Amino acid sequence: MGVAPVAIAAVVGVGVLGGLHAADGAATSSGTGVTAQLEPADPGTDDGAAGGSDGSTGDGSGAQPGQGGEGWGGPSGDGLGGLDQAPGASDGLGSGALGGSPTGAVPADADQQVGVVTIVTELGYSGGSAAGTGMVLSADGLVLTNNHVVDGATAIEVTVESTGRAYTATVVGTAPDSDVALLQLEDASGLTPVDIDDDGGVTTGDEVTAIGNAEGTGDLVAAAGTVTATDQTMTASTDGTDSETLSGLIELQADVVSGDSGGPVVDDEGEVVGITTAASSGSTTTVAYAIDIQDALVIARQIEAGDASEGVTIGYPAFLGVSLAQAATGPGGALGGTADGTTSGAMIAGVVDGTPAALAGLAAGDTITAVDGTTIGSGDELSSVLAGYAPGDGVTLTWTSGSTGGTRTATVTLAEGPAN
């Protein structure tokens, strides 16, 4: 049986919407968290169900927004999990005090802090907050991090740890399937970026250090380790259906914990070779995974160029404001489903107060059957159709009332959703 790596943006607070997993990777809610399977490059590497680093409970199409900092929840004690755990909590719900530096990690020195930021997000629709790490890419405040660090965020604060200055950040774009996000710090100038590796990356046996906001304390720590494998592949799927794959990952043994997500993994020259994204739990030896920095930069450049293709979302998604009755993942990590197997459409489980859906009069039990005349047969189809709209766009919704069985129609203006 494999160990259970966990995602690493620390979650604070309660009231999270579904898809939660405990600190050991065990599912504790409705089973809407992403499960994953590690695909080892070498025979003999543990192969188990994995928890990913983004809790795909959000809705780019307007279902309830994702739980930022929530991880890919794998079965307890078996496989890979996301690194977004609640600090001090054994149930993954954020009901504990923030912890101190993890065993094996030490406070980051002045050189290690340069260009590294701590991130705190407010999850306005789910009543919590999350914490993670990122790195400065430009003097004017472009910051690279994991998508799961900001997933579901309605507000983001970033602190440049070398100066102590805090900034409000906005999302430039996200790539959920690659677990990459690019942020822009407001009114930033003169920042010192991290040093990016320029000599070919790392190989097995190389010494590396993961730097991050361990346990979401706001203090950077450095966890020294060793590269144990490269070019690793991890396939994640929602409830065993739609799958997502992270490939080209660096595997390392280092004391990586919740809150370290999005932080740099540096080589023995202090140059960034990867972004921490997942790590094991339930074992005396921590196995961590990092996205190769060059792969992440390709996506960051695509986002910066405004190229919304190949799984990239530019800016914030359009938001309708409903949760759907049956878990399924669509674009933006939406919850979806059909009504009850007899009525085709996307059945509503709940409506967020003050959103376009609420203003239109949608209610739990209603089933959306069309958007601008396009037939909707499932929650996934609703997600896919609405993902093609931008905040501020008007759409005409058609639905079947759950209380009367009658057909209703209304035109709504889509709002700006939380980070996707």
Summary of the structure (lengths in Angstrom):
residues: 420
radius of gyration: 20.4
end to end distance: 33.1
largest distance: 67.7
contacts: 1846
relative contact order: 0.17
helix: 9%
strand: 38%
